[in-house]
Amino acid sequence: GQNANNSVRVTNEFMEAVEQGRQWALKWRTNSDIARTVEARELMDQIAYAAWSCADPGMQFDTTINEWHTCPNSGRIRASNPCSEYMFLDDTACNLASLNLVRFYDEETGEFDVKGYCHAIRLWTIVLEISVLMAQFPSKRIAELSYEFRTLGLGYANMGALLMRMGIPYDSEQGRAIIGSLTAILGGESYGTSAEMARELGPFPGYKKNSDEMLRVIRNHRRAAYGGGEKSYEGLSIPPVAIDPDECPTELLKAAREAWDRALQLGEAHGYRNAQVTVLAPTGTIGLVMDCDTTGIEPDFALVKFKKLAGGGYFKIINQSVPAALRRLGYSSEQIEDIVRYCAGTGTLEGSPTITHEELRERGFTDQAIAKVEASLKSAFDIRFAFNHHVLGEEFCSEKLGFSEQQMSDWGFDLLKALGFNEDEIEEANAYVCGTMTVEGAPHLKLEHYGVFDCASRCGKHGKRFISTEGHIRAMAAAQPFLSGAISKTINLPNSATVEDVREGYLLSWRLGLKANALYRDGSKLSQPLSTAADDAARVLEAIPAADTRVGKAMQKLVYRYIAKRHLLPSRRRGYTQKARVGGHKVYLRTGEYEDGSLGEIFVDMHREGAAFRSLMNCFAIAISLGLQYGVPLEEFVDAFVFTRFEPNGIVKGNDKIKMATSVIDYIFRELAVTYLGRTDFVQVTSEDLRSDTIGGPEFTE
């Protein structure tokens, strides 16, 4: 789905069958009897095609996961959280925390504060251990097992930004050695601290039953820090990727090895307070709070960012890591300024080689209109975004520039072209004002330094470079041997990637010892949170007719921008009025329906709640009604607004099926979901309960 994480879990036996072209038996879940036999490669191709087409499913490698399991005598690891970083026994939970790696890096000296990093790891391991005691859990079973195994989820963020500031390419042997060593320090120091706590408080209750297996896993972690041969690992089918001592900074390598020496030594003496200590989470939300350029282990997505202002609007900034990286690489202040300007633009038409203030005045622009354009350019993604009737005003565009209402309402209308500027002039001005969004071709920048600034996707319209699928996977493989859990990370592929690319990406992930992986081909979902370039829709639409295939026709339907039309209700329409009390407050819900019985409008009356609250509810009802009439599915509104919580809330009276609501809005959309969507998951009393001939349902006991 658009907003779901789906994974397929496979064993080494299946992956080997894929490599060798053997058949694979599909078994019933209930009794393990063979249902049918298929070609393993064909099944793998179906998985790869699905991931290519919609970014799902990801893959989890069951054998690898359970060979690194610290508590196998208590049960197998059978699943993970949706992001696939927390992998442990069923009905357990852990709290997550992450460290901002950039905060330990001194840009002036180029040194990483290993001592401070280790101290922070120790501190946060203790904090997370305390959180086990203080946490609340959704069920008794989860609470009991979480106390028994006391799993923690310490990780880091900003790895991509750190490497860039160090002047080291993400996709390089040195970059991977640093990723491995910093992750090794994280895991070793955290397990060492856990062993210290076990000395004082005792190991986790499930340790005694699993001590031999847990120490085996710890020894394997330690061997990966020292780079032992493949045969030196215990109980592993796939040897992990060890730290490369020739590429790793001496101080980091020394700290990593010492951390695991200490973790093993203390663990052998005292056991461990926690069954797991580390994972690498996405950090998408907390990364913003921590002012991170990059999340988790990810490289940067783009070199130019648009930051939202607290008072509204946006401003455009170069990635904070770019100037720092250029200084580390030895560029002067003037050279850095030129490179940044090339990448992010000037944000003004002053000094522009084309589309100057003088040329605009010649075409009818006033100083006031130019000022509006200049104000808009500071945050513009493309220069065309500042030249439209929304910025300049419809009156100015029609009276001064002579454009018709039809022209202005056409989404494909290009005001600059209509003023007489050609495509080359617009592009030249665009590069000057808005920047190229890439460092490729920047003045002064040496070719051998391009790799430092490579991102997950191509940067800007003209950028060609990006981190390869293999580069992403090898970065994960460098970190995986030192983590208790797994890694949540997006493996970005360009839109042009093939099904075979996806298939090989999953196979490489398995061969390198990853526990899980997910790949995302650019544009494979109808909506995605990050994009590096604005649509040039006209060019896309022009190109599509040439592709006379099913894929081309499907893409044409997806790319074509449907201009929504309002579907008005008939003057005389059906509906109903529902009176109820929510938390003691009277609410009248009235509906209006189309001829087919579907919902087209709502009215909400709360006469005694004060003018402000009543007006807000009226405006809210109007907004929902307009959305419905413009084609927004009722399901979307229901999913968005049920369970919203504010007062008044509580007991509902006057409604047969809904007896509790967390707010008036929650009540309204529960009622609409029941009546128009037939939803029964939002009601406390079902239709079956209201039947006079119902004796009673089954009784469930713990």
C-alpha positions as CSV (number, residue, x, y, z in Angstrom):
1,G,0.0,0.0,0.0
2,Q,0.9,3.7,-0.2
3,N,1.5,4.0,3.5
4,A,2.3,0.5,4.7
5,N,5.5,-1.4,5.3
6,N,5.3,-5.0,4.0
7,S,8.1,-7.6,4.2
8,V,8.7,-11.1,3.0
9,R,10.8,-13.3,5.4
10,V,13.1,-15.9,3.8
11,T,15.6,-18.5,4.9
12,N,19.1,-19.2,3.6
13,E,17.6,-22.4,2.0
14,F,15.3,-20.3,-0.1
15,M,18.0,-17.9,-1.2
16,E,20.3,-20.8,-2.1
17,A,17.5,-22.3,-4.1
18,V,17.2,-19.0,-6.0
19,E,20.9,-19.0,-6.8
20,Q,21.0,-22.6,-7.8
21,G,17.7,-22.6,-9.8
22,R,16.0,-25.2,-7.7
23,Q,12.3,-25.6,-6.8
24,W,10.8,-24.4,-3.5
25,A,8.0,-26.0,-1.6
26,L,5.2,-23.7,-0.3
27,K,3.7,-25.1,3.0
28,W,0.5,-24.5,4.8
29,R,0.8,-22.3,7.9
30,T,-1.4,-24.6,10.0
31,N,0.2,-28.0,9.6
32,S,3.4,-27.5,7.5
33,D,2.1,-29.8,4.7
34,I,3.3,-28.9,1.2
35,A,0.7,-27.0,-0.6
36,R,2.5,-26.8,-3.9
37,T,6.0,-26.5,-5.4
38,V,7.2,-23.5,-7.4
39,E,10.4,-22.4,-9.1
40,A,12.4,-20.4,-6.5
41,R,13.7,-17.9,-9.1
42,E,10.2,-17.3,-10.3
43,L,9.0,-16.5,-6.8
44,M,12.0,-14.3,-6.3
45,D,11.2,-12.5,-9.5
46,Q,7.7,-11.9,-8.3
47,I,9.0,-10.3,-5.1
48,A,11.5,-8.2,-7.1
49,Y,8.8,-7.1,-9.5
50,A,6.4,-6.1,-6.7
51,A,9.2,-4.1,-5.0
52,W,10.1,-2.4,-8.3
53,S,6.5,-1.4,-9.0
54,C,5.4,-0.2,-5.5
55,A,8.5,-0.4,-3.2
56,D,7.0,-3.4,-1.3
57,P,7.8,-5.9,0.0
58,G,11.1,-5.5,1.8
59,M,13.0,-8.7,2.7
60,Q,14.0,-10.2,6.0
61,F,16.6,-12.9,6.2
62,D,15.4,-15.3,8.8
63,T,18.5,-17.5,9.1
64,T,20.9,-14.6,9.6
65,I,18.5,-13.0,12.1
66,N,18.3,-16.1,14.3
67,E,22.0,-16.9,14.1
68,W,22.7,-13.5,15.7
69,H,19.9,-14.1,18.3
70,T,21.1,-13.6,21.9
71,C,18.2,-15.6,23.4
72,P,17.4,-18.6,21.1
73,N,16.5,-20.9,24.0
74,S,13.6,-18.6,24.8
75,G,12.2,-18.8,21.3
76,R,12.8,-17.9,17.7
77,I,12.7,-14.3,16.3
78,R,9.8,-14.4,14.0
79,A,9.0,-10.8,13.2
80,S,10.1,-7.2,13.6
81,N,8.5,-3.8,14.0
82,P,7.3,-2.2,10.8
83,C,10.6,-0.4,10.1
84,S,12.5,-3.7,10.6
85,E,15.2,-2.4,13.1
86,Y,13.8,-4.0,16.3
87,M,14.0,-7.8,15.9
88,F,13.4,-9.9,19.0
89,L,11.0,-12.3,20.6
90,D,7.2,-12.0,20.1
91,D,5.5,-9.7,22.6
92,T,8.6,-7.7,23.5
93,A,9.3,-4.0,23.1
94,C,12.1,-1.5,23.4
95,N,12.5,2.3,23.6
96,L,14.6,4.0,21.0
97,A,17.2,6.7,21.4
98,S,19.8,8.1,19.0
99,L,23.0,10.2,19.2
100,N,23.8,13.0,16.8
101,L,27.2,11.9,15.5
102,V,28.1,15.4,14.1
103,R,28.1,16.8,17.7
104,F,31.2,14.7,18.5
105,Y,33.1,16.0,15.4
106,D,35.3,19.1,15.7
107,E,35.3,20.8,12.2
108,E,38.3,22.9,13.1
109,T,40.7,20.1,14.0
110,G,39.0,17.4,12.0
111,E,39.0,15.1,15.1
112,F,36.2,12.9,16.4
113,D,35.7,13.0,20.2
114,V,35.8,9.3,20.9
115,K,35.9,9.9,24.7
116,G,32.8,12.1,24.6
117,Y,31.0,9.6,22.3
118,C,31.7,6.7,24.6
119,H,30.5,8.7,27.6
120,A,27.2,9.6,25.8
121,I,26.7,5.9,24.9
122,R,27.2,4.8,28.5
123,L,24.9,7.6,29.7
124,W,22.1,6.7,27.3
125,T,22.4,3.0,27.9
126,I,21.6,3.7,31.6
127,V,18.8,6.1,30.6
128,L,17.2,3.4,28.4
129,E,17.6,0.8,31.1
130,I,15.7,3.1,33.5
131,S,13.1,3.6,30.8
132,V,12.3,-0.2,30.9
133,L,11.3,0.2,34.5
134,M,9.4,3.4,33.9
135,A,7.7,2.4,30.7
136,Q,4.0,1.5,30.2
137,F,3.1,-1.3,27.8
138,P,0.0,-2.1,25.8
139,S,-0.5,-5.5,27.3
140,K,0.4,-7.6,30.3
141,R,2.3,-10.1,28.2
142,I,4.4,-7.4,26.5
143,A,5.1,-5.9,29.9
144,E,6.2,-9.2,31.4
145,L,8.5,-10.2,28.5
146,S,10.0,-6.7,28.2
147,Y,10.9,-6.8,31.9
148,E,12.3,-10.3,31.5
149,F,14.6,-9.4,28.6
150,R,15.0,-5.6,29.0
151,T,15.9,-4.9,25.4
152,L,17.2,-1.4,24.5
153,G,17.3,0.5,21.2
154,L,20.3,2.9,21.2
155,G,21.4,4.1,17.8
156,Y,22.7,7.2,16.0
157,A,21.8,9.8,13.4
158,N,23.6,12.1,11.0
159,M,26.1,9.5,9.7
160,G,25.9,10.8,6.1
161,A,26.4,14.4,7.3
162,L,29.4,13.4,9.4
163,L,31.2,11.7,6.5
164,M,30.5,14.7,4.2
165,R,31.9,17.1,6.8
166,M,35.0,14.9,7.2
167,G,35.5,15.1,3.4
168,I,35.0,11.4,2.9
169,P,32.7,9.9,0.3
170,Y,29.8,7.8,1.7
171,D,30.4,5.2,-1.0
172,S,34.1,4.5,-0.3
173,E,36.2,2.0,1.6
174,Q,37.2,4.6,4.1
175,G,33.6,5.7,4.6
176,R,32.5,2.2,5.3
177,A,35.4,1.6,7.7
178,I,34.3,4.7,9.7
179,I,30.7,3.5,9.7
180,G,31.8,0.1,11.0
181,S,34.0,1.5,13.7
182,L,31.5,4.0,15.0
183,T,28.8,1.3,15.1
184,A,31.2,-1.1,16.8
185,I,32.0,1.5,19.5
186,L,28.3,2.0,20.0
187,G,27.5,-1.7,20.4
188,G,30.6,-2.6,22.4
189,E,30.4,0.3,24.8
190,S,26.6,-0.2,25.3
191,Y,27.0,-4.0,26.1
192,G,30.0,-3.1,28.4
193,T,27.7,-0.7,30.3
194,S,25.0,-3.3,30.4
195,A,27.5,-5.8,32.0
196,E,28.4,-3.2,34.6
197,M,24.8,-2.8,35.5
198,A,24.4,-6.6,35.7
199,R,27.3,-6.6,38.2
200,E,25.3,-4.2,40.4
201,L,21.7,-5.2,39.7
202,G,22.0,-8.7,38.3
203,P,21.6,-9.8,34.6
204,F,18.2,-9.8,32.9
205,P,16.0,-12.7,34.1
206,G,16.2,-14.6,30.8
207,Y,20.0,-14.5,30.8
208,K,20.8,-17.7,32.7
209,K,18.8,-19.8,30.2
210,N,20.6,-18.2,27.2
211,S,24.1,-17.3,28.6
212,D,26.1,-19.6,26.3
213,E,24.3,-18.4,23.2
214,M,24.5,-14.8,24.2
215,L,28.3,-15.0,24.8
216,R,28.7,-16.7,21.4
217,V,27.0,-13.7,19.8
218,I,29.2,-11.3,21.7
219,R,32.3,-13.1,20.6
220,N,31.2,-12.9,17.0
221,H,30.7,-9.1,17.4
222,R,34.2,-8.8,18.8
223,R,35.7,-10.9,16.0
224,A,34.2,-8.6,13.5
225,A,36.0,-5.7,15.2
226,Y,39.3,-7.6,14.9
227,G,38.6,-8.9,11.4
228,G,39.0,-12.6,12.0
229,G,38.9,-15.1,9.2
230,E,35.6,-16.6,8.0
231,K,36.1,-19.8,9.9
232,S,36.7,-18.0,13.2
233,Y,33.0,-17.1,13.6
234,E,30.8,-19.4,15.7
235,G,27.5,-20.6,14.4
236,L,27.2,-18.3,11.4
237,S,26.3,-19.4,7.9
238,I,27.3,-16.0,6.4
239,P,30.4,-14.3,7.8
240,P,30.0,-10.6,8.6
241,V,31.8,-7.7,7.0
242,A,34.6,-6.9,9.4
243,I,36.2,-3.5,9.9
244,D,39.0,-2.8,7.4
245,P,42.0,-1.9,9.5
246,D,43.9,-0.3,6.6
247,E,41.1,2.2,5.9
248,C,39.9,2.9,9.5
249,P,41.4,5.8,11.5
250,T,43.6,4.4,14.2
251,E,41.9,6.0,17.1
252,L,38.5,4.7,16.0
253,L,39.7,1.2,15.4
254,K,41.5,1.1,18.8
255,A,38.3,2.3,20.6
256,A,36.1,-0.2,18.8
257,R,38.3,-3.2,19.7
258,E,38.7,-2.1,23.3
259,A,35.0,-1.6,23.6
260,W,34.3,-5.2,22.6
261,D,37.2,-6.6,24.7
262,R,35.6,-4.9,27.7
263,A,32.0,-6.0,26.7
264,L,33.1,-9.7,26.5
265,Q,35.3,-9.6,29.6
266,L,32.6,-8.0,31.8
267,G,29.9,-10.2,30.3
268,E,31.7,-13.4,31.0
269,A,32.1,-12.3,34.6
270,H,28.7,-10.8,35.3
271,G,26.3,-11.4,32.4
272,Y,24.3,-8.6,30.9
273,R,21.5,-6.5,32.1
274,N,19.9,-6.3,28.6
275,A,19.4,-9.0,25.9
276,Q,19.8,-6.3,23.2
277,V,21.2,-2.8,23.3
278,T,21.5,-1.3,19.8
279,V,19.5,-0.8,16.6
280,L,19.6,1.8,13.8
281,A,16.2,3.4,13.6
282,P,15.1,5.8,10.8
283,T,15.1,8.9,13.2
284,G,12.9,10.8,10.8
285,T,11.1,12.8,13.5
286,I,13.8,13.1,16.3
287,G,16.4,13.9,13.6
288,L,14.5,17.2,12.9
289,V,14.5,18.0,16.6
290,M,18.2,17.3,16.8
291,D,19.0,19.5,13.8
292,C,20.3,16.6,11.8
293,D,21.1,17.0,8.1
294,T,20.7,13.3,7.6
295,T,18.7,10.5,9.4
296,G,20.0,7.3,10.9
297,I,22.7,5.8,8.7
298,E,21.4,7.5,5.6
299,P,23.5,9.6,3.2
300,D,22.0,13.0,2.4
301,F,19.1,13.1,0.0
302,A,19.8,16.5,-1.5
303,L,22.4,19.3,-1.2
304,V,19.8,22.1,-1.1
305,K,17.0,22.1,1.5
306,F,13.8,24.1,2.0
307,K,13.3,25.0,5.6
308,K,9.9,25.9,7.0
309,L,9.7,29.1,9.0
310,A,7.8,29.2,12.3
311,G,5.8,32.2,11.1
312,G,4.9,30.6,7.8
313,G,6.7,30.2,4.4
314,Y,10.0,28.7,3.6
315,F,13.6,29.7,3.0
316,K,16.2,27.8,0.9
317,I,19.6,26.8,2.4
318,I,22.5,24.8,1.3
319,N,23.1,21.7,3.3
320,Q,25.1,22.7,6.4
321,S,27.6,20.0,5.6
322,V,28.6,21.3,2.2
323,P,30.6,24.4,3.3
324,A,32.2,22.4,6.2
325,A,33.2,19.7,3.8
326,L,34.7,22.2,1.4
327,R,36.7,23.8,4.2
328,R,38.0,20.3,5.2
329,L,39.0,19.7,1.6
330,G,41.1,22.9,1.6
331,Y,39.0,25.4,-0.5
332,S,39.3,29.1,0.3
333,S,36.3,31.2,1.6
334,E,35.9,32.8,-1.8
335,Q,35.9,29.5,-3.6
336,I,33.4,28.1,-1.1
337,E,31.2,31.1,-1.7
338,D,31.3,30.6,-5.5
339,I,30.5,26.9,-5.1
340,V,27.6,27.5,-2.7
341,R,26.2,30.2,-5.0
342,Y,26.4,27.9,-8.0
343,C,24.5,25.2,-6.1
344,A,21.9,27.2,-4.1
345,G,21.6,30.3,-6.4
346,T,21.6,34.0,-5.5
347,G,17.9,34.3,-4.7
348,T,17.6,37.6,-6.7
349,L,17.5,38.8,-10.3
350,E,20.0,41.5,-9.5
351,G,23.1,40.8,-11.7
352,S,21.2,38.1,-13.6
353,P,22.6,37.4,-17.2
354,T,19.0,37.2,-18.5
355,I,15.5,38.3,-17.4
356,T,16.9,41.5,-15.7
357,H,14.9,44.2,-13.9
358,E,15.3,46.4,-17.0
359,E,13.9,43.8,-19.3
360,L,10.9,43.3,-17.0
361,R,10.2,47.0,-16.9
362,E,10.3,47.1,-20.7
363,R,7.6,44.4,-20.7
364,G,5.3,46.3,-18.4
365,F,6.5,45.4,-14.9
366,T,6.3,48.1,-12.2
367,D,8.8,48.5,-9.3
368,Q,6.1,47.1,-7.0
369,A,5.6,44.0,-9.2
370,I,9.4,43.5,-9.3
371,A,9.5,43.7,-5.5
372,K,6.9,41.0,-5.3
373,V,8.9,38.7,-7.6
374,E,12.1,39.4,-5.6
375,A,10.4,38.5,-2.3
376,S,9.1,35.2,-3.8
377,L,12.4,34.3,-5.4
378,K,14.2,33.8,-2.0
379,S,12.3,30.6,-1.4
380,A,11.5,29.6,-5.0
381,F,12.4,26.1,-6.2
382,D,12.2,27.3,-9.8
383,I,12.1,30.9,-11.2
384,R,8.7,30.2,-12.8
385,F,7.2,29.9,-9.3
386,A,7.7,33.6,-8.8
387,F,6.2,34.6,-12.1
388,N,2.5,33.8,-11.9
389,H,-0.8,35.5,-11.1
390,H,-0.7,34.3,-7.5
391,V,2.4,36.3,-6.8
392,L,1.7,39.3,-9.1
393,G,-2.0,39.5,-8.7
394,E,-4.7,38.8,-11.3
395,E,-5.4,42.5,-11.8
396,F,-1.8,43.3,-12.7
397,C,-1.5,40.3,-15.0
398,S,-4.7,41.1,-16.9
399,E,-4.5,44.9,-17.0
400,K,-0.8,45.6,-17.2
401,L,0.5,42.4,-18.9
402,G,-2.7,41.7,-21.0
403,F,-3.2,38.0,-20.1
404,S,-6.7,36.5,-20.2
405,E,-8.4,34.7,-17.3
406,Q,-8.3,31.5,-19.4
407,Q,-4.5,31.8,-19.7
408,M,-4.0,32.4,-16.0
409,S,-6.2,29.5,-15.0
410,D,-4.3,27.1,-17.2
411,W,-1.9,25.2,-14.9
412,G,0.6,24.8,-17.8
413,F,0.7,28.5,-18.6
414,D,4.3,29.8,-18.6
415,L,4.2,33.6,-17.9
416,L,7.9,34.1,-18.8
417,K,7.5,32.4,-22.2
418,A,4.4,34.5,-22.8
419,L,6.5,37.6,-22.1
420,G,8.8,36.7,-24.9
421,F,11.7,35.0,-23.1
422,N,13.0,31.8,-24.7
423,E,13.8,28.5,-22.9
424,D,17.6,29.1,-22.9
425,E,17.1,32.6,-21.3
426,I,14.8,31.2,-18.7
427,E,17.1,28.3,-17.8
428,E,20.1,30.6,-17.6
429,A,18.3,33.0,-15.2
430,N,17.0,30.0,-13.3
431,A,20.5,28.6,-12.7
432,Y,21.6,32.1,-11.5
433,V,18.7,32.8,-9.2
434,C,17.6,29.3,-7.9
435,G,20.9,27.5,-8.4
436,T,21.6,24.2,-10.0
437,M,21.0,22.2,-6.8
438,T,24.2,20.2,-7.5
439,V,27.9,20.8,-7.2
440,E,28.6,19.0,-10.5
441,G,30.2,21.6,-12.8
442,A,30.7,24.1,-10.0
443,P,33.7,26.5,-10.3
444,H,36.9,25.5,-8.5
445,L,35.6,22.1,-7.4
446,K,38.0,19.3,-8.3
447,L,36.6,16.1,-10.0
448,E,38.1,13.8,-7.3
449,H,36.0,15.6,-4.7
450,Y,32.7,15.0,-6.4
451,G,32.1,11.8,-4.5
452,V,32.1,13.6,-1.1
453,F,28.9,15.3,-2.2
454,D,27.1,12.4,-3.7
455,C,23.6,11.9,-2.4
456,A,20.9,9.2,-2.3
457,S,19.4,10.6,-5.5
458,R,20.5,12.9,-8.4
459,C,20.6,16.5,-7.3
460,G,18.7,19.0,-9.3
461,K,17.7,18.8,-12.9
462,H,21.2,18.5,-14.3
463,G,22.8,16.3,-11.6
464,K,24.0,12.9,-12.9
465,R,25.8,11.4,-9.9
466,F,24.2,9.5,-7.0
467,I,25.1,6.7,-4.6
468,S,24.6,3.3,-6.2
469,T,22.4,0.6,-4.8
470,E,25.5,-1.4,-4.0
471,G,27.0,1.6,-2.2
472,H,23.9,1.8,0.1
473,I,24.0,-1.9,0.8
474,R,27.7,-2.1,1.6
475,A,27.3,0.8,4.0
476,M,24.6,-1.2,5.8
477,A,26.8,-4.3,5.8
478,A,29.6,-2.3,7.5
479,A,27.4,-1.5,10.4
480,Q,25.3,-4.7,10.7
481,P,27.9,-6.9,12.5
482,F,28.0,-4.6,15.5
483,L,24.2,-4.2,16.1
484,S,22.0,-6.2,18.4
485,G,19.0,-5.6,16.1
486,A,18.9,-4.5,12.5
487,I,18.9,-1.3,10.3
488,S,16.0,0.7,9.0
489,K,17.2,2.4,5.9
490,T,16.0,3.2,2.4
491,I,18.0,1.8,-0.5
492,N,17.3,4.4,-3.2
493,L,17.1,3.4,-6.8
494,P,16.6,5.7,-9.8
495,N,13.4,5.6,-11.7
496,S,15.2,3.9,-14.5
497,A,16.2,0.9,-12.4
498,T,15.1,-2.5,-13.6
499,V,13.4,-5.5,-11.9
500,E,16.8,-7.2,-12.2
501,D,18.5,-4.4,-10.3
502,V,16.0,-4.9,-7.4
503,R,16.5,-8.7,-7.5
504,E,20.3,-8.3,-7.4
505,G,20.0,-5.7,-4.6
506,Y,18.2,-8.2,-2.4
507,L,20.6,-11.0,-3.2
508,L,23.6,-8.8,-2.4
509,S,22.0,-7.8,0.9
510,W,21.7,-11.5,1.9
511,R,25.2,-12.4,0.8
512,L,26.7,-9.5,2.9
513,G,24.9,-10.6,6.1
514,L,22.2,-8.0,6.4
515,K,19.2,-9.0,8.5
516,A,16.7,-7.0,6.4
517,N,16.5,-4.6,3.5
518,A,14.0,-2.5,1.6
519,L,14.4,-0.8,-1.8
520,Y,12.7,2.2,-3.1
521,R,12.7,3.0,-6.8
522,D,12.1,6.8,-7.4
523,G,8.5,7.4,-8.4
524,S,7.3,3.9,-7.7
525,K,4.6,5.2,-5.3
526,L,2.0,7.8,-6.3
527,S,3.2,10.1,-3.5
528,Q,6.7,10.3,-1.9
529,P,7.9,12.6,0.9
530,L,11.1,13.7,-0.8
531,S,11.9,14.8,-4.3
532,T,14.8,16.6,-5.9
533,A,13.2,18.4,-8.8
534,A,10.0,20.0,-9.9
535,D,7.9,18.3,-12.5
536,D,8.4,19.6,-16.0
537,A,5.0,18.2,-16.7
538,A,4.7,19.6,-20.2
539,R,7.9,17.7,-21.2
540,V,6.6,14.5,-19.6
541,L,3.3,14.7,-21.4
542,E,5.0,15.4,-24.7
543,A,7.2,12.4,-24.3
544,I,4.5,9.9,-23.2
545,P,2.7,9.4,-26.6
546,A,5.9,8.0,-28.1
547,A,5.7,5.1,-25.6
548,D,3.0,2.9,-27.2
549,T,3.0,0.2,-24.5
550,R,0.9,-0.7,-21.5
551,V,3.5,0.8,-19.2
552,G,3.5,4.1,-21.2
553,K,-0.3,4.3,-21.2
554,A,-0.4,3.6,-17.4
555,M,2.2,6.3,-16.8
556,Q,0.3,8.7,-19.0
557,K,-2.8,8.2,-16.7
558,L,-0.6,8.7,-13.6
559,V,1.2,11.8,-14.8
560,Y,-1.8,13.7,-16.3
561,R,-2.9,16.2,-13.7
562,Y,-6.6,16.0,-13.2
563,I,-8.2,19.4,-12.5
564,A,-10.9,18.7,-9.9
565,K,-14.4,19.8,-10.6
566,R,-17.0,20.4,-7.9
567,H,-20.0,18.1,-8.0
568,L,-22.9,20.1,-6.6
569,L,-25.7,18.5,-4.7
570,P,-29.3,18.7,-6.0
571,S,-31.4,21.6,-4.6
572,R,-33.7,19.1,-2.9
573,R,-31.8,16.3,-1.3
574,R,-32.1,13.5,1.2
575,G,-30.2,13.1,4.4
576,Y,-30.8,12.7,8.1
577,T,-30.4,14.5,11.4
578,Q,-28.8,12.8,14.4
579,K,-29.1,14.3,17.9
580,A,-26.7,13.2,20.6
581,R,-24.8,14.3,23.7
582,V,-21.0,14.1,23.8
583,G,-19.6,14.5,27.3
584,G,-22.9,16.3,28.3
585,H,-22.8,18.7,25.3
586,K,-25.7,18.6,22.8
587,V,-24.6,18.0,19.2
588,Y,-26.8,18.0,16.1
589,L,-25.3,16.3,13.0
590,R,-27.2,16.9,9.7
591,T,-26.2,15.4,6.4
592,G,-27.0,16.0,2.7
593,E,-26.8,13.2,0.1
594,Y,-26.4,12.8,-3.7
595,E,-29.1,11.0,-5.7
596,D,-27.1,7.7,-5.3
597,G,-27.2,8.1,-1.5
598,S,-23.5,9.0,-1.0
599,L,-22.6,11.8,1.4
600,G,-22.1,15.3,-0.1
601,E,-22.3,17.7,2.9
602,I,-22.6,17.9,6.7
603,F,-23.8,20.5,9.1
604,V,-22.8,20.6,12.8
605,D,-24.8,22.6,15.3
606,M,-23.8,23.1,18.9
607,H,-26.0,26.1,19.9
608,R,-24.9,26.6,23.5
609,E,-21.1,26.3,23.2
610,G,-20.3,29.9,22.6
611,A,-19.9,31.9,19.4
612,A,-16.3,31.1,18.8
613,F,-16.6,27.3,19.2
614,R,-19.8,27.2,17.2
615,S,-18.3,29.2,14.4
616,L,-15.3,26.9,14.2
617,M,-17.5,23.9,14.0
618,N,-19.5,25.5,11.2
619,C,-16.4,26.4,9.3
620,F,-15.0,22.8,9.8
621,A,-18.3,21.4,8.4
622,I,-18.1,23.6,5.4
623,A,-14.5,22.6,4.7
624,I,-15.5,18.9,4.9
625,S,-18.5,19.4,2.7
626,L,-16.3,21.2,0.0
627,G,-13.8,18.3,0.2
628,L,-16.5,15.8,-0.4
629,Q,-17.9,17.7,-3.3
630,Y,-14.5,18.0,-4.9
631,G,-14.0,14.2,-4.7
632,V,-12.1,13.6,-1.5
633,P,-13.3,10.1,-0.3
634,L,-15.1,10.0,3.0
635,E,-12.7,7.2,4.0
636,E,-9.8,9.7,4.0
637,F,-11.7,12.1,6.3
638,V,-12.7,9.2,8.6
639,D,-9.1,7.9,8.9
640,A,-7.8,11.4,9.5
641,F,-10.2,12.5,12.2
642,V,-11.3,9.5,14.3
643,F,-9.5,9.3,17.7
644,T,-8.8,13.0,17.7
645,R,-8.8,14.0,21.4
646,F,-10.0,17.2,23.0
647,E,-12.9,18.4,25.1
648,P,-15.8,17.9,25.2
649,N,-15.4,14.1,25.2
650,G,-16.5,11.0,27.0
651,I,-19.9,9.3,27.2
652,V,-22.2,9.6,24.2
653,K,-25.9,9.6,24.7
654,G,-28.6,9.4,22.0
655,N,-26.7,7.2,19.6
656,D,-27.6,3.5,19.4
657,K,-24.1,2.2,18.5
658,I,-21.6,4.8,19.6
659,K,-21.3,5.1,23.4
660,M,-17.8,6.8,23.9
661,A,-16.0,9.4,21.9
662,T,-12.6,11.2,22.4
663,S,-14.0,14.5,21.0
664,V,-16.9,15.9,19.0
665,I,-15.0,15.4,15.8
666,D,-14.2,11.8,16.7
667,Y,-18.0,11.2,17.3
668,I,-19.0,12.9,14.0
669,F,-16.7,10.7,11.9
670,R,-17.5,7.5,13.8
671,E,-21.2,8.2,13.0
672,L,-20.5,9.0,9.3
673,A,-18.3,5.9,9.0
674,V,-21.1,3.7,10.4
675,T,-23.9,5.2,8.3
676,Y,-22.2,5.7,5.0
677,L,-19.2,3.3,5.0
678,G,-20.7,0.4,6.9
679,R,-17.8,0.4,9.3
680,T,-18.3,-1.5,12.5
681,D,-14.8,-1.1,14.0
682,F,-15.6,2.3,15.4
683,V,-18.7,1.4,17.4
684,Q,-19.1,0.1,20.9
685,V,-22.5,-1.6,20.2
686,T,-23.0,-3.6,17.0
687,S,-26.2,-4.3,15.1
688,E,-26.1,-7.9,16.4
689,D,-26.2,-6.5,20.0
690,L,-29.3,-4.5,19.3
691,R,-31.3,-7.5,18.0
692,S,-34.1,-8.5,20.4
693,D,-33.5,-12.2,19.7
694,T,-29.8,-12.2,20.6
695,I,-29.0,-14.3,23.6
696,G,-25.4,-13.4,24.0
697,G,-21.9,-13.7,22.4
698,P,-19.0,-15.8,23.4
699,E,-17.2,-15.0,26.6
700,F,-13.4,-14.6,26.5
701,T,-11.2,-15.2,29.5
702,E,-7.5,-14.8,29.9
